[in-house]
Amino acid sequence: MISLKARRKRSGGIMLGPMIDMMFLLLIFFMVGTMYMSETRSIPVKLPKAAAAQLERSGDIIVTVKKDGSLWLEGRAVNKDEVLQRATAAGQNGSKKGVVIKADEDTPYKFVVALLDDLRRSGIERAGLATDKK
């Protein structure tokens, strides 16, 4: 039989090791979950494939060009003037934001070139085209 003094010495404690492991697992779970949530907000287009594709930066303005030539910005249809106003306003703030054009692979080339040309004429120097990795 255990005496009262032995019980006091062997007082129960909170084991921190398993609790810390569980917190790290939850943190990883939520980080991975939020990465997929941001992907679902974009307009679905079938991007062309390129072997030298790079990851897009999160601060850039993303303009989506659909097959019919319609422009989309942040999940809503916009006209070319709104895209140019948004891009020039971001450039005037002194930030190094660029414009990334996500054009469907079946989009006529003239729509993409016209948008690039208008961006250059409005003073936007950083514009790129989004692709999927092969």
PyMOL commands that place a pseudoatom at each C-alpha (Angstrom):
pseudoatom trace, name=CA, resn=MET, resi=1, chain=A, elem=C, hetatm=0, pos=[0.000, 0.000, 0.000]
pseudoatom trace, name=CA, resn=ILE, resi=2, chain=A, elem=C, hetatm=0, pos=[1.266, 3.467, -0.885]
pseudoatom trace, name=CA, resn=SER, resi=3, chain=A, elem=C, hetatm=0, pos=[1.613, 5.889, 1.957]
pseudoatom trace, name=CA, resn=LEU, resi=4, chain=A, elem=C, hetatm=0, pos=[0.231, 9.422, 1.901]
pseudoatom trace, name=CA, resn=LYS, resi=5, chain=A, elem=C, hetatm=0, pos=[3.735, 10.934, 1.593]
pseudoatom trace, name=CA, resn=ALA, resi=6, chain=A, elem=C, hetatm=0, pos=[4.477, 8.794, -1.461]
pseudoatom trace, name=CA, resn=ARG, resi=7, chain=A, elem=C, hetatm=0, pos=[1.259, 9.959, -3.100]
pseudoatom trace, name=CA, resn=ARG, resi=8, chain=A, elem=C, hetatm=0, pos=[2.163, 13.613, -2.580]
pseudoatom trace, name=CA, resn=LYS, resi=9, chain=A, elem=C, hetatm=0, pos=[5.560, 13.103, -4.189]
pseudoatom trace, name=CA, resn=ARG, resi=10, chain=A, elem=C, hetatm=0, pos=[3.980, 11.367, -7.161]
pseudoatom trace, name=CA, resn=SER, resi=11, chain=A, elem=C, hetatm=0, pos=[1.485, 14.100, -7.953]
pseudoatom trace, name=CA, resn=GLY, resi=12, chain=A, elem=C, hetatm=0, pos=[-0.064, 14.041, -11.395]
pseudoatom trace, name=CA, resn=GLY, resi=13, chain=A, elem=C, hetatm=0, pos=[1.163, 16.477, -14.002]
pseudoatom trace, name=CA, resn=ILE, resi=14, chain=A, elem=C, hetatm=0, pos=[0.210, 17.546, -17.454]
pseudoatom trace, name=CA, resn=MET, resi=15, chain=A, elem=C, hetatm=0, pos=[2.255, 15.823, -20.112]
pseudoatom trace, name=CA, resn=LEU, resi=16, chain=A, elem=C, hetatm=0, pos=[3.195, 18.561, -22.575]
pseudoatom trace, name=CA, resn=GLY, resi=17, chain=A, elem=C, hetatm=0, pos=[4.822, 16.394, -25.238]
pseudoatom trace, name=CA, resn=PRO, resi=18, chain=A, elem=C, hetatm=0, pos=[1.643, 14.877, -26.714]
pseudoatom trace, name=CA, resn=MET, resi=19, chain=A, elem=C, hetatm=0, pos=[-0.167, 18.217, -26.426]
pseudoatom trace, name=CA, resn=ILE, resi=20, chain=A, elem=C, hetatm=0, pos=[2.556, 20.008, -28.404]
pseudoatom trace, name=CA, resn=ASP, resi=21, chain=A, elem=C, hetatm=0, pos=[2.512, 17.252, -31.041]
pseudoatom trace, name=CA, resn=MET, resi=22, chain=A, elem=C, hetatm=0, pos=[-1.241, 17.639, -31.416]
pseudoatom trace, name=CA, resn=MET, resi=23, chain=A, elem=C, hetatm=0, pos=[-0.935, 21.433, -31.779]
pseudoatom trace, name=CA, resn=PHE, resi=24, chain=A, elem=C, hetatm=0, pos=[1.653, 21.037, -34.561]
pseudoatom trace, name=CA, resn=LEU, resi=25, chain=A, elem=C, hetatm=0, pos=[-0.610, 18.561, -36.360]
pseudoatom trace, name=CA, resn=LEU, resi=26, chain=A, elem=C, hetatm=0, pos=[-3.530, 20.982, -36.150]
pseudoatom trace, name=CA, resn=LEU, resi=27, chain=A, elem=C, hetatm=0, pos=[-1.356, 23.838, -37.378]
pseudoatom trace, name=CA, resn=ILE, resi=28, chain=A, elem=C, hetatm=0, pos=[-0.227, 21.831, -40.416]
pseudoatom trace, name=CA, resn=PHE, resi=29, chain=A, elem=C, hetatm=0, pos=[-3.802, 20.732, -41.107]
pseudoatom trace, name=CA, resn=PHE, resi=30, chain=A, elem=C, hetatm=0, pos=[-5.119, 24.301, -41.142]
pseudoatom trace, name=CA, resn=MET, resi=31, chain=A, elem=C, hetatm=0, pos=[-2.182, 25.612, -43.204]
pseudoatom trace, name=CA, resn=VAL, resi=32, chain=A, elem=C, hetatm=0, pos=[-2.752, 22.997, -45.906]
pseudoatom trace, name=CA, resn=GLY, resi=33, chain=A, elem=C, hetatm=0, pos=[-6.508, 23.554, -45.759]
pseudoatom trace, name=CA, resn=THR, resi=34, chain=A, elem=C, hetatm=0, pos=[-6.234, 27.304, -46.318]
pseudoatom trace, name=CA, resn=MET, resi=35, chain=A, elem=C, hetatm=0, pos=[-3.939, 26.808, -49.304]
pseudoatom trace, name=CA, resn=TYR, resi=36, chain=A, elem=C, hetatm=0, pos=[-6.692, 24.894, -51.073]
pseudoatom trace, name=CA, resn=MET, resi=37, chain=A, elem=C, hetatm=0, pos=[-9.350, 27.424, -50.085]
pseudoatom trace, name=CA, resn=SER, resi=38, chain=A, elem=C, hetatm=0, pos=[-7.559, 30.222, -51.939]
pseudoatom trace, name=CA, resn=GLU, resi=39, chain=A, elem=C, hetatm=0, pos=[-7.374, 28.067, -55.069]
pseudoatom trace, name=CA, resn=THR, resi=40, chain=A, elem=C, hetatm=0, pos=[-11.153, 27.644, -55.284]
pseudoatom trace, name=CA, resn=ARG, resi=41, chain=A, elem=C, hetatm=0, pos=[-11.826, 31.399, -55.464]
pseudoatom trace, name=CA, resn=SER, resi=42, chain=A, elem=C, hetatm=0, pos=[-10.178, 31.764, -58.864]
pseudoatom trace, name=CA, resn=ILE, resi=43, chain=A, elem=C, hetatm=0, pos=[-12.000, 31.640, -62.186]
pseudoatom trace, name=CA, resn=PRO, resi=44, chain=A, elem=C, hetatm=0, pos=[-11.579, 28.177, -63.749]
pseudoatom trace, name=CA, resn=VAL, resi=45, chain=A, elem=C, hetatm=0, pos=[-9.474, 28.343, -66.895]
pseudoatom trace, name=CA, resn=LYS, resi=46, chain=A, elem=C, hetatm=0, pos=[-7.358, 25.727, -68.585]
pseudoatom trace, name=CA, resn=LEU, resi=47, chain=A, elem=C, hetatm=0, pos=[-3.864, 27.235, -68.573]
pseudoatom trace, name=CA, resn=PRO, resi=48, chain=A, elem=C, hetatm=0, pos=[-1.268, 26.299, -71.179]
pseudoatom trace, name=CA, resn=LYS, resi=49, chain=A, elem=C, hetatm=0, pos=[1.620, 24.161, -69.967]
pseudoatom trace, name=CA, resn=ALA, resi=50, chain=A, elem=C, hetatm=0, pos=[5.278, 25.248, -69.803]
pseudoatom trace, name=CA, resn=ALA, resi=51, chain=A, elem=C, hetatm=0, pos=[8.332, 23.411, -68.516]
pseudoatom trace, name=CA, resn=ALA, resi=52, chain=A, elem=C, hetatm=0, pos=[9.899, 26.560, -67.036]
pseudoatom trace, name=CA, resn=ALA, resi=53, chain=A, elem=C, hetatm=0, pos=[6.820, 27.703, -65.094]
pseudoatom trace, name=CA, resn=GLN, resi=54, chain=A, elem=C, hetatm=0, pos=[7.503, 29.529, -61.829]
pseudoatom trace, name=CA, resn=LEU, resi=55, chain=A, elem=C, hetatm=0, pos=[5.364, 30.022, -58.749]
pseudoatom trace, name=CA, resn=GLU, resi=56, chain=A, elem=C, hetatm=0, pos=[3.245, 33.162, -58.777]
pseudoatom trace, name=CA, resn=ARG, resi=57, chain=A, elem=C, hetatm=0, pos=[3.800, 35.799, -56.142]
pseudoatom trace, name=CA, resn=SER, resi=58, chain=A, elem=C, hetatm=0, pos=[0.917, 36.458, -53.826]
pseudoatom trace, name=CA, resn=GLY, resi=59, chain=A, elem=C, hetatm=0, pos=[0.964, 40.263, -54.106]
pseudoatom trace, name=CA, resn=ASP, resi=60, chain=A, elem=C, hetatm=0, pos=[0.367, 40.453, -57.839]
pseudoatom trace, name=CA, resn=ILE, resi=61, chain=A, elem=C, hetatm=0, pos=[-2.908, 41.489, -59.448]
pseudoatom trace, name=CA, resn=ILE, resi=62, chain=A, elem=C, hetatm=0, pos=[-4.348, 38.469, -61.249]
pseudoatom trace, name=CA, resn=VAL, resi=63, chain=A, elem=C, hetatm=0, pos=[-6.449, 39.091, -64.360]
pseudoatom trace, name=CA, resn=THR, resi=64, chain=A, elem=C, hetatm=0, pos=[-8.202, 36.113, -65.931]
pseudoatom trace, name=CA, resn=VAL, resi=65, chain=A, elem=C, hetatm=0, pos=[-8.996, 36.089, -69.653]
pseudoatom trace, name=CA, resn=LYS, resi=66, chain=A, elem=C, hetatm=0, pos=[-11.615, 33.533, -70.674]
pseudoatom trace, name=CA, resn=LYS, resi=67, chain=A, elem=C, hetatm=0, pos=[-12.061, 31.949, -74.124]
pseudoatom trace, name=CA, resn=ASP, resi=68, chain=A, elem=C, hetatm=0, pos=[-14.527, 34.617, -75.241]
pseudoatom trace, name=CA, resn=GLY, resi=69, chain=A, elem=C, hetatm=0, pos=[-12.128, 37.438, -74.314]
pseudoatom trace, name=CA, resn=SER, resi=70, chain=A, elem=C, hetatm=0, pos=[-13.973, 38.492, -71.152]
pseudoatom trace, name=CA, resn=LEU, resi=71, chain=A, elem=C, hetatm=0, pos=[-11.811, 39.820, -68.320]
pseudoatom trace, name=CA, resn=TRP, resi=72, chain=A, elem=C, hetatm=0, pos=[-12.230, 38.748, -64.698]
pseudoatom trace, name=CA, resn=LEU, resi=73, chain=A, elem=C, hetatm=0, pos=[-10.688, 40.349, -61.639]
pseudoatom trace, name=CA, resn=GLU, resi=74, chain=A, elem=C, hetatm=0, pos=[-11.195, 38.958, -58.121]
pseudoatom trace, name=CA, resn=GLY, resi=75, chain=A, elem=C, hetatm=0, pos=[-14.057, 36.706, -59.178]
pseudoatom trace, name=CA, resn=ARG, resi=76, chain=A, elem=C, hetatm=0, pos=[-16.129, 39.261, -61.051]
pseudoatom trace, name=CA, resn=ALA, resi=77, chain=A, elem=C, hetatm=0, pos=[-16.352, 40.281, -64.683]
pseudoatom trace, name=CA, resn=VAL, resi=78, chain=A, elem=C, hetatm=0, pos=[-14.730, 43.639, -65.422]
pseudoatom trace, name=CA, resn=ASN, resi=79, chain=A, elem=C, hetatm=0, pos=[-13.905, 45.704, -68.475]
pseudoatom trace, name=CA, resn=LYS, resi=80, chain=A, elem=C, hetatm=0, pos=[-10.428, 46.647, -69.619]
pseudoatom trace, name=CA, resn=ASP, resi=81, chain=A, elem=C, hetatm=0, pos=[-10.639, 50.147, -68.122]
pseudoatom trace, name=CA, resn=GLU, resi=82, chain=A, elem=C, hetatm=0, pos=[-11.220, 48.765, -64.626]
pseudoatom trace, name=CA, resn=VAL, resi=83, chain=A, elem=C, hetatm=0, pos=[-8.200, 46.477, -64.955]
pseudoatom trace, name=CA, resn=LEU, resi=84, chain=A, elem=C, hetatm=0, pos=[-6.017, 49.375, -66.081]
pseudoatom trace, name=CA, resn=GLN, resi=85, chain=A, elem=C, hetatm=0, pos=[-7.257, 51.639, -63.270]
pseudoatom trace, name=CA, resn=ARG, resi=86, chain=A, elem=C, hetatm=0, pos=[-6.587, 48.959, -60.663]
pseudoatom trace, name=CA, resn=ALA, resi=87, chain=A, elem=C, hetatm=0, pos=[-3.105, 48.234, -62.024]
pseudoatom trace, name=CA, resn=THR, resi=88, chain=A, elem=C, hetatm=0, pos=[-2.070, 51.888, -62.250]
pseudoatom trace, name=CA, resn=ALA, resi=89, chain=A, elem=C, hetatm=0, pos=[-3.429, 52.588, -58.750]
pseudoatom trace, name=CA, resn=ALA, resi=90, chain=A, elem=C, hetatm=0, pos=[-1.346, 49.722, -57.378]
pseudoatom trace, name=CA, resn=GLY, resi=91, chain=A, elem=C, hetatm=0, pos=[1.716, 51.050, -59.203]
pseudoatom trace, name=CA, resn=GLN, resi=92, chain=A, elem=C, hetatm=0, pos=[1.236, 54.580, -57.844]
pseudoatom trace, name=CA, resn=ASN, resi=93, chain=A, elem=C, hetatm=0, pos=[1.281, 53.342, -54.255]
pseudoatom trace, name=CA, resn=GLY, resi=94, chain=A, elem=C, hetatm=0, pos=[4.991, 52.630, -54.671]
pseudoatom trace, name=CA, resn=SER, resi=95, chain=A, elem=C, hetatm=0, pos=[4.484, 48.889, -54.377]
pseudoatom trace, name=CA, resn=LYS, resi=96, chain=A, elem=C, hetatm=0, pos=[6.231, 46.530, -56.733]
pseudoatom trace, name=CA, resn=LYS, resi=97, chain=A, elem=C, hetatm=0, pos=[3.034, 44.738, -57.696]
pseudoatom trace, name=CA, resn=GLY, resi=98, chain=A, elem=C, hetatm=0, pos=[2.802, 43.285, -61.133]
pseudoatom trace, name=CA, resn=VAL, resi=99, chain=A, elem=C, hetatm=0, pos=[-0.047, 41.989, -63.245]
pseudoatom trace, name=CA, resn=VAL, resi=100, chain=A, elem=C, hetatm=0, pos=[-0.363, 38.278, -63.938]
pseudoatom trace, name=CA, resn=ILE, resi=101, chain=A, elem=C, hetatm=0, pos=[-2.562, 37.320, -66.880]
pseudoatom trace, name=CA, resn=LYS, resi=102, chain=A, elem=C, hetatm=0, pos=[-4.214, 33.911, -66.592]
pseudoatom trace, name=CA, resn=ALA, resi=103, chain=A, elem=C, hetatm=0, pos=[-5.501, 33.257, -70.090]
pseudoatom trace, name=CA, resn=ASP, resi=104, chain=A, elem=C, hetatm=0, pos=[-7.272, 30.078, -71.122]
pseudoatom trace, name=CA, resn=GLU, resi=105, chain=A, elem=C, hetatm=0, pos=[-5.193, 28.054, -73.564]
pseudoatom trace, name=CA, resn=ASP, resi=106, chain=A, elem=C, hetatm=0, pos=[-7.975, 28.356, -76.167]
pseudoatom trace, name=CA, resn=THR, resi=107, chain=A, elem=C, hetatm=0, pos=[-8.168, 32.155, -75.852]
pseudoatom trace, name=CA, resn=PRO, resi=108, chain=A, elem=C, hetatm=0, pos=[-7.342, 33.892, -79.130]
pseudoatom trace, name=CA, resn=TYR, resi=109, chain=A, elem=C, hetatm=0, pos=[-3.875, 35.423, -78.977]
pseudoatom trace, name=CA, resn=LYS, resi=110, chain=A, elem=C, hetatm=0, pos=[-5.187, 38.857, -79.967]
pseudoatom trace, name=CA, resn=PHE, resi=111, chain=A, elem=C, hetatm=0, pos=[-7.032, 39.269, -76.626]
pseudoatom trace, name=CA, resn=VAL, resi=112, chain=A, elem=C, hetatm=0, pos=[-3.897, 38.616, -74.588]
pseudoatom trace, name=CA, resn=VAL, resi=113, chain=A, elem=C, hetatm=0, pos=[-1.693, 40.831, -76.758]
pseudoatom trace, name=CA, resn=ALA, resi=114, chain=A, elem=C, hetatm=0, pos=[-4.234, 43.670, -76.637]
pseudoatom trace, name=CA, resn=LEU, resi=115, chain=A, elem=C, hetatm=0, pos=[-4.341, 43.490, -72.829]
pseudoatom trace, name=CA, resn=LEU, resi=116, chain=A, elem=C, hetatm=0, pos=[-0.540, 43.417, -72.583]
pseudoatom trace, name=CA, resn=ASP, resi=117, chain=A, elem=C, hetatm=0, pos=[-0.309, 46.372, -74.961]
pseudoatom trace, name=CA, resn=ASP, resi=118, chain=A, elem=C, hetatm=0, pos=[-2.823, 48.409, -72.949]
pseudoatom trace, name=CA, resn=LEU, resi=119, chain=A, elem=C, hetatm=0, pos=[-0.994, 47.597, -69.706]
pseudoatom trace, name=CA, resn=ARG, resi=120, chain=A, elem=C, hetatm=0, pos=[2.307, 48.788, -71.177]
pseudoatom trace, name=CA, resn=ARG, resi=121, chain=A, elem=C, hetatm=0, pos=[0.738, 51.995, -72.509]
pseudoatom trace, name=CA, resn=SER, resi=122, chain=A, elem=C, hetatm=0, pos=[-0.718, 52.764, -69.082]
pseudoatom trace, name=CA, resn=GLY, resi=123, chain=A, elem=C, hetatm=0, pos=[2.735, 52.508, -67.479]
pseudoatom trace, name=CA, resn=ILE, resi=124, chain=A, elem=C, hetatm=0, pos=[2.667, 48.973, -66.077]
pseudoatom trace, name=CA, resn=GLU, resi=125, chain=A, elem=C, hetatm=0, pos=[6.136, 47.513, -66.534]
pseudoatom trace, name=CA, resn=ARG, resi=126, chain=A, elem=C, hetatm=0, pos=[5.688, 44.220, -64.702]
pseudoatom trace, name=CA, resn=ALA, resi=127, chain=A, elem=C, hetatm=0, pos=[3.281, 41.931, -66.508]
pseudoatom trace, name=CA, resn=GLY, resi=128, chain=A, elem=C, hetatm=0, pos=[3.498, 38.173, -66.882]
pseudoatom trace, name=CA, resn=LEU, resi=129, chain=A, elem=C, hetatm=0, pos=[1.581, 35.211, -68.224]
pseudoatom trace, name=CA, resn=ALA, resi=130, chain=A, elem=C, hetatm=0, pos=[0.463, 32.350, -65.982]
pseudoatom trace, name=CA, resn=THR, resi=131, chain=A, elem=C, hetatm=0, pos=[1.062, 28.747, -67.040]
pseudoatom trace, name=CA, resn=ASP, resi=132, chain=A, elem=C, hetatm=0, pos=[0.804, 25.311, -65.503]
pseudoatom trace, name=CA, resn=LYS, resi=133, chain=A, elem=C, hetatm=0, pos=[3.912, 23.211, -65.023]
pseudoatom trace, name=CA, resn=LYS, resi=134, chain=A, elem=C, hetatm=0, pos=[4.373, 20.325, -67.465]
for i in range(1, 134): cmd.bond("trace and resi %d" % i, "trace and resi %d" % (i + 1))
show_as sticks, trace
zoom trace
